[in-house]
Amino acid sequence: MKNKIYILSAAHISAQTPLREDWMKNPILYNEEYVRAIEPNYKEHFSALEARRYGQLLKRALLVSRKAMETSGITNLDAIITGTGLGCIENTEFFLKDLTFNGEELLKPTHFINSTHNTISSLVAIDTKCNGYNSTYTHKGISFECALQDAFMQLNNRKINTALISGHDEMTPDYFAILKKTGYLDFSEQGFAGETAVAMILGTEKTANTLCKIEKVETLYTIDFEYINSVTEKFAKPDYIFTGINGQSENDNRYFDVCEKIFPKVPLLQYKNLFGESYTAPALGIYAAANCLQKGNIPVHFLIQGKSANCKSEPTKILFYNNFEGKNHSLILLSIC
């Protein structure tokens, strides 16, 4: 018999008010095409030494991990699993700029040490004193879902009982300019590039603050409607589908097309209009969907005009659907506890 798996708690730092769920009633709306995360006051959480040593992304990762653990009441973790598309790109840029402009002299080793992708999981493990399973997934737009699927399978197979999973990405001005030139972040309509820092505690036992239950996690590679239909037959018809719609016509039409074929007439929701686009933005989408289920409410700013008819007042099942550039699809079914 498989375990029941729950999202016990979650914390975020993003384009919305950090470490709080103000976005449900009072979201911050943006018209810019590039928005950096709103930083909390790190002086309240880190010593001066820590604040100097760690870059922005590492401070975010440590803080959301601590907050998620504090809310869940879990003190001993069995696993730490991270998804990141870019890793600590700002530290990488600092090191490369020093290398370029200082003639390969006077290089700061801290920037190099903290530039690797698995630095995030390693630092969180040291901070939480977790000596268990530790892994990092760097698969661009499906990085977080890979981390989630890893934890889901291990929890189901009773290899572990608790896991901290997270999604982290920062977006520097230089890297935004590069991704805009490639077309990945070229928003012709409303939409913006953002940053992600989300941590969730997964477990097999409910706690007082549990957000929701994870029913199923599936990842697919290409659009094969026959295969997708065979997969979605395992999913009970959801009340809503959270999608990765971001304001780019080509991207959005893929979602409309697939959702119409697999679950016609199910209302569609968006979240990137509040949190922005990044490789690990799905972590923010799952965080948002989990909070909607716990609170029994879908904020009006998630509704998509013309695609959100037949809305239920209190959702019981939400399907999270993401795809990256028309491939690498993920389907995650969440339900109330």
N, C-alpha and C positions, 0 to 999 in steps of 0.2 A: 504494500500500500504506500502510495506516494505521500510526502509531507504536504501540508498546507503551508503556503509561503506568503508572508506579509511584508508590506513596506511599513516598518514600525515608526519611522520618522524621516524627515528630510529637511535640509537647509540649503539656502541659495545665496549667491552674490551675483547680481546681473544688472541689467539696465533699469530694473525696478528697485524699490526700497530694499536694501539688503537685510537678510536674516528675519524678514517679516513677510506676512501675506497681505500687505496693503493693496497689492495689485487686484485683489478680488473685488474691492469696493471703490478704491481710488487709484486707478492705474496712472502711470506717467506715460503720456503719449509723445511720440517723436515725429518730426518731419525730416530730420537729417538722414543721410544715407550711411552714416558711420557713428556709432555711439559706444563709448567705453563704459565699463561697469561702474556703478556707484559704489565707492569704497566706504566701508564702515570706519569708525575711529579705531585704528589698530593699536593705539596707545593703551586702550582699555583692555586689550587682550594679549599683547606681546611685550616682552621686556625690550629695552632699547637695543640690546645686543641682538636679539632675534629679529627685530624690525630692520636693522642694518644688514644682517646676513642674508635674509630671504628676499627674493623678488616678489612682485605683486601677486603672481599666480600662486606661488608657494604659500604666501600668507593667506590667500583666499582658501586654498585647499585645506590648510591646517584649521582655519577658523570654522569653515562649514562642517568639517569632520567632527570637530569638538562639539559644535552645537547639535549636530544630529545625534551623537552619542549621548549627550546630556539629556535631550528630549526623550530618547528611547529608554533611558535607564540602563542600557547595556554598557558594562565596563570592560568586559573581556571579549575581544573579537576573534573569530576563527579564521577570517580571511579578509584581505584588502584587495579590491580589484578596481582598476582605473581605466577609463577610456579617454583618450585625448587625440585630437587630429594633429595639432601643431606642437604640443608639448610646451616647454618654457621658451617660446620663440623670442621673447624680449631679452632674456639672458644670452641666447645665441647671437642676437644682433649686437649686443654690447661687446661680446668677445670678438666677433668678426670685425667690428669697427675699430676696436683697439688694435687688432692684428693688422688692419689696413693702414691706419693713420699713425701708429706709433712704431712702424717699421719692425714689427715682431719683437719689440722690446717692452718692458714694463707692463706685461700682461697680467691681468687680475685673475688668479686661478678660480676664485669663487664663481665668476660668471661661467667659466667652462664646466666646473663641477655641477652646477645647477642647471645646465642647459639640456641635459638628456631627458628623454620622455619618461623614463622610469624613476626619475628623481622624485616625482610626486608621490607615488605609492611608497617608495622607500622612506621618505620623510614622515609621512603619515604613520607608517609602521613604527618608526622610532618614537614618535610623539605619543602613540597609543600603547606602546610596549606590546605590540602584536608580533609574535614570532611565527605565525602560521603562514598559510598560503598567501602569496603576494604576486600579482601579475598586472601587466599593463597592455592594453590593446590600442594600436595606432592604425586604424583602418579608415581614415578620413571620416566621411559622413555616417558611418555605421559603427564607429568606435565604441560609443556608450552601449549600444545594443549588444555588442559582442561581450562586453563586461557583464551586462545584466544576464545574458544567456549563460555565461560561465557560472555565475553565482546561482542562477535558477537550477541548473542541472546538478550542481554539487549539493545544494540544499535538498533537492528532490531525491537524490541518491543517498542521503544521510551521511555524506562525507563531512559536512559542516552543519552547524546550527545557526550561526550568525555570520553576516558579511557586511562590510562597508563597501558599497560601490559608489563610484563618483564619475563625473564628467567635467573636464576642465579644458578650456581654451581661452587664450587671450588674442587680441587683434591689435597689432601695432599699426601706426599710420603707414609705414613702409610696406608691411605685408598686405594691408588693405588695398593699397595702390596696385600691388602685383596681382592680387586675386580679382580686382576689378578689371584689369586689363585682360585677364584670361576669360572673363565673362561670368565667373562663378558668383561674384558679388556685384554685378552690374544691374542695378535695380531701375527698370524703366518705369515702374509704377511704385505705389506706396510700399515701402519695405526698407529695412536697414540692416547693416552688419552689426553684430553685438559680440559680447563676451559671455562665457559660461563658467560658473563654478557651482556645482551641485553635488551634495553628498547625501546618500540614503543608507539607512540601516535596514537590512533584510533579515528576517528571522522566521523560525517555524512555530513560535509561540506568540500569541497576541499579547500586547501590553495596553495600558490605559490610553495611550496616545496614538495607537495604531491608525494609519491613514487608510489603507485598503488592502485587499488581497490580490496577488498576482495569479491569475488562472492559467495563462499560457504565454509562451514566448516562442515565436517562430521567426527565422531569418531565411530569406530567399535571395537568389542572385539576379535572375532576369525576369522580365514580364512574360510569363506563360500562363495565360488565363485559365487553361485547363488545370494546370498544376496549382495555381493560386486558388481556384475554386475548390479543389480537393482539400487544400489546407484549411480554407475558411469554413468548410463543412464541420470542422472540429469546434468551431467557435459558435457559441450561442449568439443569436442576433443581438447586437449591442444597442443601447439607447442612443449613443453618440459615437462618432468617429473623430478623434483628434488627429488632424493632418498637419503636414509640414508646409502648408501654403505660406508663401513669403512675399507675394506681390509681383513675382516674375511670371509672365504669362505662360511660358513654356513649362516651367516647373509646376504651376498651379493646375494647368490643363491635364497633366499626368495624374494628379490626385483625383480630379473630377472624373476622369475617364475610368480609372481603376475602381474607385469607390462606387460608381454607378453600376459597374459590372458585378462586383462581389456583394455589395449590400445596398441595392437601390432603395431610395426613400428613407434611408437612415440619415438624420441630420449631421452635417459636417461642422467641425469647429476648427479654429486656428489659435495659435499661441505666439507665433513669431512676430505678429503685429505689436506685441508688448515686449517680448524678450529679444527679438532680433535673430539674425541668421548666423550660425557658426557650425563647425563640424560636429560639435557635441550639443547643439541646441536641443536635440531630442531628450536629453536629460532634463531640461527645463520643461519640455512638454509633458513628460511622464510625471514630474514633480507637480505641475499644474493640475493634471488630470486626477492625481491621487488626492490632492487637496479638495477638488470639486466633489469627489465621491465622499470624502469624510464629512464635508460640510453640507452635502445634499443640495448643492446649488451650482448652476452654470452661469457665471457672470455674462452679462449681455455683450461685453466687448469681445468675447470669444466667438459669437455667432457670425456666420458668413451670410451676407445678404443673398437671398435666393437659394441657399443651400442648407438652411436650418429650419425648414418647416417640420411640423409634427414633433415639437420639442416636448420632452417630459419635464415636469416640474422638479422631480427628485430622481436623478439618475441612479441606477443600480449597477449597470455595466457600461464601461467605456472601452472601446477599442482604439488603441494608439497605433497609427499607421505612418510609417516613414519610408521614403526611398531617397537614394542619393544618385542624382543625375540619371534617373530612369532605370536604375538597377540597384542591387543591394537593398532589397526590401526588408522591412521588419514589421511584424504584427505582434502587439502585446495587449492581452486582454486583462483589464483590471475590473474588480468588482468590490462592492461594499463588503465589510466583514460580516 
